[in-house]
Amino acid sequence: MATFSQFIWAFVIGGLLCVIAQILIDKTRLTPARILVTYVVAGVILGAIGLYKPLVNLAGAGATVPLTGFGYLISEGVREAVDKQGLLGALTGGLTAAAGGIAAALVFGYLAAVMFRGKRRG
């Protein structure tokens, strides 16, 4: 039964983040790109001050998969690297923590570009 409640919390929290983004798209003049950047920055800030970790513990993938989770990952990477390497960790920690996801996005994007052809506009 505990697994079922984890799925429910992941769905609720992930869905709530998506609903907030959709409301911002519909009701403001913010572009989707600005909303995406806002979500990443919010994840960094909430992770840095310790408010995002309880959400991750509660919702799991519902909190780590959206873009706020990417920001949280960056803040956790910086925190760990600063503890180990000092000030240099502030510059390298975020990239080190997110390297796997960034590499996967590049590889899958490249494979999609090789396998499919885009249509020309105009």
DSSP file (Angstrom, degrees, kcal/mol; ACC not computed):
  #  RESIDUE AA STRUCTURE BP1 BP2  ACC     N-H-->O    O-->H-N    N-H-->O    O-->H-N    TCO  KAPPA ALPHA  PHI   PSI    X-CA   Y-CA   Z-CA
    1    1 A M     >        0   0    0      0, 0.0     4,-1.8     0, 0.0     5,-0.2   0.000 360.0 360.0 360.0 -28.8    0.0    0.0    0.0
    2    2 A A  H  >  +     0   0    0      1,-0.2     4,-1.7     2,-0.2     5,-0.1   0.872 360.0  54.3 -64.8 -35.3    2.9    2.3    0.6
    3    3 A T  H  > S+     0   0    0      1,-0.2     4,-2.0     2,-0.2    -1,-0.2   0.898 105.5  53.2 -64.2 -40.3    3.9    2.0   -3.1
    4    4 A F  H  > S+     0   0    0      1,-0.2     4,-2.1     2,-0.2    -1,-0.2   0.906 107.9  49.8 -62.0 -41.8    0.4    3.1   -4.1
    5    5 A S  H  X S+     0   0    0     -4,-1.8     4,-2.5     1,-0.2    -1,-0.2   0.840 107.1  55.7 -67.8 -31.5    0.6    6.2   -1.9
    6    6 A Q  H  X S+     0   0    0     -4,-1.7     4,-2.4     2,-0.2    -1,-0.2   0.913 108.3  48.5 -63.6 -41.6    4.0    7.1   -3.5
    7    7 A F  H  X S+     0   0    0     -4,-2.0     4,-2.4     2,-0.2    -2,-0.2   0.904 111.1  50.2 -63.7 -41.1    2.5    7.0   -6.9
    8    8 A I  H  X S+     0   0    0     -4,-2.1     4,-2.7     2,-0.2    -2,-0.2   0.943 112.2  46.3 -63.1 -47.8   -0.4    9.2   -5.8
    9    9 A W  H  X S+     0   0    0     -4,-2.5     4,-2.7     1,-0.2     5,-0.3   0.896 112.1  51.2 -63.6 -39.7    2.0   11.8   -4.3
   10   10 A A  H  X S+     0   0    0     -4,-2.4     4,-2.3     1,-0.2     5,-0.3   0.924 113.1  46.1 -62.1 -43.2    4.2   11.7   -7.4
   11   11 A F  H  X S+     0   0    0     -4,-2.4     4,-2.3    -5,-0.2    -2,-0.2   0.918 115.0  46.4 -64.5 -44.6    1.1   12.3   -9.5
   12   12 A V  H  X S+     0   0    0     -4,-2.7     4,-2.3     2,-0.2    -2,-0.2   0.942 117.7  40.5 -66.2 -48.8   -0.3   15.1   -7.4
   13   13 A I  H  X S+     0   0    0     -4,-2.7     4,-2.2     2,-0.2    -2,-0.2   0.937 118.7  45.8 -69.3 -46.5    3.0   17.0   -6.9
   14   14 A G  H  X S+     0   0    0     -4,-2.3     4,-1.8    -5,-0.3    -1,-0.2   0.907 115.1  48.7 -61.4 -41.2    4.1   16.6  -10.5
   15   15 A G  H  X S+     0   0    0     -4,-2.3     4,-2.6    -5,-0.3    -2,-0.2   0.881 108.4  53.5 -65.7 -38.5    0.6   17.5  -11.8
   16   16 A L  H  X S+     0   0    0     -4,-2.3     4,-2.4     2,-0.2    -2,-0.2   0.905 107.6  50.7 -63.7 -41.6    0.5   20.5   -9.5
   17   17 A L  H  X S+     0   0    0     -4,-2.2     4,-1.9     1,-0.2    -1,-0.2   0.899 112.3  47.7 -62.1 -39.6    3.8   21.8  -11.0
   18   18 A C  H  X S+     0   0    0     -4,-1.8     4,-2.5     2,-0.2    -2,-0.2   0.887 109.9  52.2 -68.1 -38.8    2.4   21.3  -14.5
   19   19 A V  H  X S+     0   0    0     -4,-2.6     4,-2.5     2,-0.2    -2,-0.2   0.912 108.5  50.9 -63.6 -42.3   -0.8   23.1  -13.6
   20   20 A I  H  X S+     0   0    0     -4,-2.4     4,-2.2     1,-0.2    -1,-0.2   0.921 111.4  48.1 -61.1 -43.8    1.1   26.1  -12.2
   21   21 A A  H  X S+     0   0    0     -4,-1.9     4,-2.2     1,-0.2    -2,-0.2   0.910 111.3  50.2 -63.6 -41.6    3.1   26.3  -15.5
   22   22 A Q  H  X S+     0   0    0     -4,-2.5     4,-2.6     1,-0.2    -2,-0.2   0.891 109.5  50.8 -65.7 -38.5    0.0   26.0  -17.6
   23   23 A I  H  X S+     0   0    0     -4,-2.5     4,-2.9     2,-0.2     5,-0.3   0.910 109.6  51.1 -64.1 -41.0   -1.7   28.8  -15.6
   24   24 A L  H  X S+     0   0    0     -4,-2.2     4,-1.3     1,-0.2     6,-0.4   0.894 111.8  47.4 -62.7 -39.3    1.4   31.0  -16.1
   25   25 A I  H  < S+     0   0    0     -4,-2.2    -2,-0.2     1,-0.2    -1,-0.2   0.928 119.1  39.5 -65.6 -44.6    1.3   30.3  -19.9
   26   26 A D  H  < S+     0   0    0     -4,-2.6    -2,-0.2     1,-0.2    -3,-0.2   0.847 124.4  33.7 -76.0 -35.7   -2.5   31.0  -20.1
   27   27 A K  H  < S+     0   0    0     -4,-2.9     2,-0.2    -5,-0.2    -3,-0.2   0.525 113.5  50.8-105.8  -7.0   -2.8   34.0  -17.8
   28   28 A T  S  < S-     0   0    0     -4,-1.3     0, 0.0    -5,-0.3     0, 0.0  -0.740  77.2-120.0-123.6 174.3    0.5   35.9  -18.2
   29   29 A R        +     0   0    0     -2,-0.2     2,-0.2     2,-0.0    -4,-0.1   0.242  69.8 128.1 -95.9  12.0    2.6   37.2  -21.0
   30   30 A L        -     0   0    0     -6,-0.4    -2,-0.2     1,-0.1    -3,-0.0  -0.453  59.0-127.2 -68.2 138.2    5.5   35.0  -20.0
   31   31 A T     >  -     0   0    0     -2,-0.2     4,-2.0     1,-0.1     3,-0.3  -0.493  22.7-111.3 -79.9 157.1    6.9   32.9  -22.8
   32   32 A P  H  > S+     0   0    0      0, 0.0     4,-2.5     0, 0.0     5,-0.2   0.875 118.7  57.3 -56.1 -36.5    7.3   29.2  -22.2
   33   33 A A  H  > S+     0   0    0      1,-0.2     4,-2.2     2,-0.2     5,-0.2   0.907 106.8  47.6 -62.2 -41.0   11.1   29.6  -22.3
   34   34 A R  H  > S+     0   0    0     -3,-0.3     4,-2.3     2,-0.2    -1,-0.2   0.862 110.8  51.5 -68.5 -34.6   10.9   32.1  -19.4
   35   35 A I  H  X S+     0   0    0     -4,-2.0     4,-2.4     2,-0.2    -2,-0.2   0.906 109.3  50.8 -67.0 -40.8    8.7   29.9  -17.4
   36   36 A L  H  X S+     0   0    0     -4,-2.5     4,-2.1     2,-0.2    -2,-0.2   0.926 111.9  46.6 -62.0 -44.8   11.1   27.0  -17.9
   37   37 A V  H  X S+     0   0    0     -4,-2.2     4,-2.7     1,-0.2     5,-0.2   0.901 110.7  53.4 -64.3 -40.0   14.0   29.1  -16.7
   38   38 A T  H  X S+     0   0    0     -4,-2.3     4,-2.6     1,-0.2    -1,-0.2   0.900 108.0  50.5 -60.8 -41.4   11.9   30.3  -13.8
   39   39 A Y  H  X S+     0   0    0     -4,-2.4     4,-2.2     2,-0.2    -1,-0.2   0.916 111.2  47.6 -63.9 -43.4   11.2   26.7  -12.8
   40   40 A V  H  X S+     0   0    0     -4,-2.1     4,-2.1     2,-0.2    -2,-0.2   0.939 114.3  46.5 -63.9 -45.6   14.9   25.8  -12.9
   41   41 A V  H  X S+     0   0    0     -4,-2.7     4,-2.7     1,-0.2     5,-0.2   0.898 110.8  52.8 -64.2 -39.8   15.9   28.8  -10.9
   42   42 A A  H  X S+     0   0    0     -4,-2.6     4,-3.0    -5,-0.2     5,-0.3   0.901 108.5  50.9 -61.8 -39.8   13.1   28.1   -8.4
   43   43 A G  H  X S+     0   0    0     -4,-2.2     4,-2.1     2,-0.2    -2,-0.2   0.894 110.9  48.5 -63.2 -40.1   14.4   24.6   -8.0
   44   44 A V  H  X S+     0   0    0     -4,-2.1     4,-2.6     2,-0.2    -2,-0.2   0.946 115.2  44.0 -63.8 -47.9   17.9   25.9   -7.3
   45   45 A I  H  X S+     0   0    0     -4,-2.7     4,-2.0     2,-0.2     6,-0.2   0.936 115.6  46.3 -65.2 -47.1   16.7   28.4   -4.8
   46   46 A L  H  <>S+     0   0    0     -4,-3.0     5,-2.1     1,-0.2     6,-1.5   0.862 115.2  48.3 -65.4 -34.3   14.3   26.0   -3.0
   47   47 A G  H ><5S+     0   0    0     -4,-2.1     3,-0.8    -5,-0.3    -1,-0.2   0.893 109.3  52.9 -69.2 -39.7   17.1   23.3   -3.0
   48   48 A A  H 3<5S+     0   0    0     -4,-2.6    -2,-0.2     1,-0.2    -1,-0.2   0.848 112.6  43.0 -66.6 -34.9   19.6   25.8   -1.6
   49   49 A I  T 3<5S-     0   0    0     -4,-2.0    -1,-0.2    -5,-0.2    -2,-0.2   0.429 116.9-112.2 -93.6   2.5   17.5   26.8    1.3
   50   50 A G  T < 5S+     0   0    0     -3,-0.8    -3,-0.2    -4,-0.3    -4,-0.1   0.607  85.7 113.0  85.7  12.2   16.4   23.3    2.0
   51   51 A L  S  ><S+     0   0    0     -5,-2.1     4,-0.6    -6,-0.2    -4,-0.2   0.687  71.0  55.9 -90.0 -18.0   12.7   23.5    1.1
   52   52 A Y  H  > S+     0   0    0     -6,-1.5     4,-2.2     1,-0.2     5,-0.2   0.794  91.4  70.0 -86.4 -27.4   12.8   21.2   -1.9
   53   53 A K  H  > S+     0   0    0     -7,-0.3     4,-2.6     1,-0.2     5,-0.2   0.903  97.3  50.7 -59.3 -44.4   14.3   18.1   -0.3
   54   54 A P  H  > S+     0   0    0      0, 0.0     4,-1.7     0, 0.0    -1,-0.2   0.875 109.9  51.9 -61.4 -33.5   11.1   17.3    1.8
   55   55 A L  H  X S+     0   0    0     -4,-0.6     4,-3.1     2,-0.2     5,-0.3   0.903 109.9  48.3 -66.7 -40.5    9.1   17.6   -1.4
   56   56 A V  H  X S+     0   0    0     -4,-2.2     4,-2.3     1,-0.2    -1,-0.2   0.902 110.3  52.0 -64.8 -41.4   11.5   15.1   -3.1
   57   57 A N  H  < S+     0   0    0     -4,-2.6    -1,-0.2    -5,-0.2    -2,-0.2   0.852 117.3  39.3 -63.4 -34.2   11.2   12.8   -0.1
   58   58 A L  H  < S+     0   0    0     -4,-1.7    -2,-0.2    -5,-0.2    -1,-0.2   0.923 129.8  24.8 -79.8 -47.9    7.4   12.9   -0.4
   59   59 A A  H >< S-     0   0    0     -4,-3.1     3,-2.1     1,-0.2    -3,-0.2   0.583  78.4-172.2-102.7 -11.8    6.8   12.9   -4.1
   60   60 A G  T >X S+     0   0    0     -4,-2.3     3,-1.9    -5,-0.3     4,-1.6  -0.351  78.5   9.1  58.4-123.5    9.9   11.2   -5.5
   61   61 A A  H 3> S+     0   0    0      1,-0.3     4,-2.1     2,-0.2    -1,-0.3   0.727 121.3  71.1 -64.0 -22.4    9.8   11.4   -9.3
   62   62 A G  H <4 S+     0   0    0     -3,-2.1    -1,-0.3     1,-0.2    -2,-0.2   0.737 112.1  30.1 -64.8 -20.7    6.9   13.8   -9.2
   63   63 A A  H <4 S+     0   0    0     -3,-1.9    -2,-0.2    -7,-0.2    -1,-0.2   0.654 122.6  47.5-108.1 -23.9    9.3   16.4   -7.8
   64   64 A T  H  < S+     0   0    0     -4,-1.6    -3,-0.2    -8,-0.1    -2,-0.2   0.761 104.4  57.2 -92.9 -24.6   12.6   15.3   -9.5
   65   65 A V  S  < S+     0   0    0     -4,-2.1    -3,-0.1    -5,-0.2    -1,-0.1   0.903  91.1  76.8 -76.6 -41.5   11.4   14.9  -13.1
   66   66 A P  S >> S-     0   0    0      0, 0.0     3,-1.5     0, 0.0     4,-0.9  -0.142 102.2 -95.7 -63.4 169.2   10.0   18.4  -13.7
   67   67 A L  H 3> S+     0   0    0      1,-0.3     4,-1.9     2,-0.2     5,-0.2   0.756 123.8  64.7 -61.3 -26.2   12.4   21.3  -14.3
   68   68 A T  H 3> S+     0   0    0      1,-0.2     4,-2.2     2,-0.2    -1,-0.3   0.860  98.9  55.8 -63.4 -32.3   12.3   22.3  -10.7
   69   69 A G  H <> S+     0   0    0     -3,-1.5     4,-2.4     2,-0.2    -1,-0.2   0.841 102.9  54.3 -66.7 -33.8   14.0   18.9  -10.0
   70   70 A F  H  X S+     0   0    0     -4,-0.9     4,-2.1     2,-0.2    -2,-0.2   0.920 109.3  47.6 -65.1 -43.5   16.8   19.8  -12.4
   71   71 A G  H  X S+     0   0    0     -4,-1.9     4,-2.3     2,-0.2    -2,-0.2   0.898 111.3  51.1 -62.2 -40.2   17.4   23.0  -10.5
   72   72 A Y  H  X S+     0   0    0     -4,-2.2     4,-2.5     2,-0.2    -2,-0.2   0.908 108.0  52.7 -62.6 -42.4   17.3   21.0   -7.2
   73   73 A L  H  X S+     0   0    0     -4,-2.4     4,-2.3     1,-0.2    -2,-0.2   0.903 109.0  49.7 -59.8 -42.2   19.8   18.6   -8.7
   74   74 A I  H  X S+     0   0    0     -4,-2.1     4,-2.4     2,-0.2    -1,-0.2   0.928 111.0  48.6 -62.9 -45.3   22.2   21.4   -9.6
   75   75 A S  H  X S+     0   0    0     -4,-2.3     4,-2.3     1,-0.2    -2,-0.2   0.886 112.2  48.6 -65.4 -37.3   21.9   22.9   -6.1
   76   76 A E  H  X S+     0   0    0     -4,-2.5     4,-2.5     2,-0.2    -1,-0.2   0.897 110.8  51.3 -68.0 -39.2   22.6   19.6   -4.4
   77   77 A G  H  X S+     0   0    0     -4,-2.3     4,-2.4    -5,-0.2    -2,-0.2   0.906 111.4  47.2 -62.7 -41.9   25.6   19.0   -6.7
   78   78 A V  H  X S+     0   0    0     -4,-2.4     4,-2.6     2,-0.2     5,-0.2   0.921 111.1  51.9 -65.5 -43.4   27.0   22.4   -5.8
   79   79 A R  H  X S+     0   0    0     -4,-2.3     4,-1.8     1,-0.2    -2,-0.2   0.934 112.9  43.9 -59.5 -47.3   26.5   21.8   -2.1
   80   80 A E  H  X S+     0   0    0     -4,-2.5     4,-1.6     1,-0.2    -1,-0.2   0.907 114.5  49.5 -65.3 -41.8   28.3   18.5   -2.2
   81   81 A A  H  X S+     0   0    0     -4,-2.4     4,-3.6     8,-0.2     5,-0.5   0.872 109.2  51.7 -68.1 -36.3   31.1   19.8   -4.3
   82   82 A V  H  X S+     0   0    0     -4,-2.6     4,-1.6     7,-0.3    -1,-0.2   0.897 108.4  52.2 -66.1 -38.9   31.7   22.8   -2.1
   83   83 A D  H  < S+     0   0    0     -4,-1.8    -1,-0.2    -5,-0.2    -2,-0.2   0.875 121.0  33.2 -62.3 -36.4   31.8   20.5    0.9
   84   84 A K  H  < S+     0   0    0     -4,-1.6    -2,-0.2     2,-0.1    -1,-0.2   0.871 135.2  20.0 -87.7 -40.4   34.5   18.4   -0.8
   85   85 A Q  H >< S-     0   0    0     -4,-3.6     3,-0.7     1,-0.3     2,-0.2   0.487  91.7-137.4-114.5  -5.9   36.5   20.9   -2.9
   86   86 A G  T >X S-     0   0    0     -4,-1.6     3,-1.3    -5,-0.5     4,-0.5  -0.568  71.9  -9.3  81.9-147.3   35.8   24.3   -1.4
   87   87 A L  H >> S+     0   0    0      1,-0.3     3,-1.3    -2,-0.2     4,-0.6   0.809 129.6  63.9 -60.5 -33.1   35.1   27.3   -3.6
   88   88 A L  H X> S+     0   0    0     -3,-0.7     4,-1.4     1,-0.3     3,-1.2   0.836  93.3  64.8 -60.1 -31.7   36.0   25.5   -6.8
   89   89 A G  H <> S+     0   0    0     -3,-1.3     4,-2.6    -8,-0.3    -7,-0.3   0.763  89.6  65.6 -62.4 -26.2   33.1   23.1   -6.1
   90   90 A A  H << S+     0   0    0     -3,-1.3     4,-0.3    -4,-0.5    -1,-0.3   0.807 108.0  40.5 -65.9 -27.8   30.7   26.1   -6.6
   91   91 A L  H << S+     0   0    0     -3,-1.2     4,-0.3    -4,-0.6    -2,-0.2   0.778 127.3  29.7 -89.2 -29.0   31.8   26.2  -10.2
   92   92 A T  H  X S+     0   0    0     -4,-1.4     4,-2.3     2,-0.1     5,-0.2   0.689  99.2  78.8-105.7 -21.5   32.0   22.5  -11.0
   93   93 A G  H  X S+     0   0    0     -4,-2.6     4,-2.4     1,-0.2     5,-0.2   0.870  91.9  50.2 -62.1 -42.8   29.4   20.9   -8.8
   94   94 A G  H  > S+     0   0    0     -5,-0.3     4,-1.7    -4,-0.3    -1,-0.2   0.913 113.8  44.7 -64.5 -43.0   26.3   21.7  -10.8
   95   95 A L  H  > S+     0   0    0     -4,-0.3     4,-0.7     2,-0.2    -1,-0.2   0.887 113.2  51.1 -69.1 -38.3   27.7   20.4  -14.0
   96   96 A T  H >< S+     0   0    0     -4,-2.3     3,-0.7     1,-0.2     4,-0.4   0.921 111.5  47.2 -64.5 -43.1   29.1   17.3  -12.4
   97   97 A A  H 3< S+     0   0    0     -4,-2.4     3,-0.3     1,-0.2     4,-0.2   0.853 119.8  38.5 -67.1 -34.7   25.7   16.4  -10.8
   98   98 A A  H 3X S+     0   0    0     -4,-1.7     4,-2.5    -5,-0.2     5,-0.2   0.373  85.5 102.9 -97.9   4.2   23.8   17.0  -14.0
   99   99 A A  H <X S+     0   0    0     -4,-0.7     4,-2.8    -3,-0.7     5,-0.2   0.874  78.8  52.4 -59.3 -41.0   26.3   15.5  -16.4
  100  100 A G  H  > S+     0   0    0     -4,-0.4     4,-2.3    -3,-0.3    -1,-0.2   0.928 112.9  43.6 -61.8 -46.0   24.4   12.2  -16.8
  101  101 A G  H  > S+     0   0    0     -4,-0.2     4,-2.2     2,-0.2    -1,-0.2   0.889 114.8  49.2 -67.0 -39.6   21.1   13.9  -17.7
  102  102 A I  H  X S+     0   0    0     -4,-2.5     4,-2.2     2,-0.2    -2,-0.2   0.925 112.0  48.7 -66.0 -44.2   22.8   16.4  -20.0
  103  103 A A  H  X S+     0   0    0     -4,-2.8     4,-2.6    -5,-0.2    -2,-0.2   0.910 111.1  50.3 -62.2 -42.3   24.7   13.7  -21.8
  104  104 A A  H  X S+     0   0    0     -4,-2.3     4,-2.8    -5,-0.2     5,-0.3   0.912 109.6  50.9 -62.7 -42.2   21.5   11.6  -22.2
  105  105 A A  H  X S+     0   0    0     -4,-2.2     4,-2.1     1,-0.2    -1,-0.2   0.905 112.1  47.1 -62.4 -41.2   19.6   14.6  -23.7
  106  106 A L  H  X S+     0   0    0     -4,-2.2     4,-2.3     2,-0.2    -2,-0.2   0.930 114.4  46.0 -65.6 -45.5   22.4   15.2  -26.2
  107  107 A V  H  X S+     0   0    0     -4,-2.6     4,-2.6     2,-0.2    -2,-0.2   0.942 116.2  43.7 -64.7 -48.0   22.7   11.6  -27.2
  108  108 A F  H  X S+     0   0    0     -4,-2.8     4,-2.3     1,-0.2    -1,-0.2   0.861 113.3  52.1 -68.7 -34.3   18.9   11.1  -27.6
  109  109 A G  H  X S+     0   0    0     -4,-2.1     4,-2.0    -5,-0.3    -1,-0.2   0.908 111.2  47.5 -64.0 -41.7   18.5   14.4  -29.4
  110  110 A Y  H  X S+     0   0    0     -4,-2.3     4,-2.1     2,-0.2    -2,-0.2   0.927 111.7  49.9 -64.9 -44.9   21.3   13.5  -31.8
  111  111 A L  H  X S+     0   0    0     -4,-2.6     4,-2.5     1,-0.2    -2,-0.2   0.896 110.4  50.3 -61.4 -40.3   19.7   10.0  -32.4
  112  112 A A  H  X S+     0   0    0     -4,-2.3     4,-1.9     1,-0.2    -1,-0.2   0.891 110.2  50.4 -64.7 -38.5   16.3   11.6  -33.0
  113  113 A A  H  < S+     0   0    0     -4,-2.0    -2,-0.2     1,-0.2    -1,-0.2   0.861 113.6  45.3 -67.4 -35.3   17.9   14.0  -35.5
  114  114 A V  H  < S+     0   0    0     -4,-2.1    -2,-0.2     1,-0.2    -1,-0.2   0.881 117.1  43.9 -74.0 -38.7   19.6   11.2  -37.4
  115  115 A M  H  < S+     0   0    0     -4,-2.5     2,-0.3    -5,-0.2    -2,-0.2   0.766 115.4  43.5 -81.5 -26.2   16.5    8.9  -37.4
  116  116 A F     <  -     0   0    0     -4,-1.9     2,-0.4    -5,-0.2    -1,-0.0  -0.899  69.3-138.8-125.1 149.6   13.9   11.5  -38.4
  117  117 A R        -     0   0    0     -2,-0.3     2,-0.2    -3,-0.0    -3,-0.1  -0.889  19.1-134.7-106.2 136.2   13.7   14.3  -40.9
  118  118 A G        -     0   0    0     -2,-0.4     2,-0.4    -5,-0.1    -5,-0.0  -0.504  22.3-114.6 -81.9 156.7   12.1   17.6  -40.1
  119  119 A K        -     0   0    0     -2,-0.2     2,-0.2     1,-0.0    -1,-0.1  -0.730  28.8-117.2 -90.9 140.9    9.7   19.3  -42.5
  120  120 A R        -     0   0    0     -2,-0.4     2,-0.3     1,-0.1    -1,-0.0  -0.524  26.9-131.3 -74.5 142.6   10.8   22.6  -44.0
  121  121 A R              0   0    0     -2,-0.2    -1,-0.1     1,-0.2     0, 0.0  -0.683 360.0 360.0 -91.4 147.5    8.6   25.6  -43.2
  122  122 A G              0   0    0     -2,-0.3    -1,-0.2     0, 0.0    -2,-0.0   0.468 360.0 360.0 111.7 360.0    7.3   27.9  -45.8
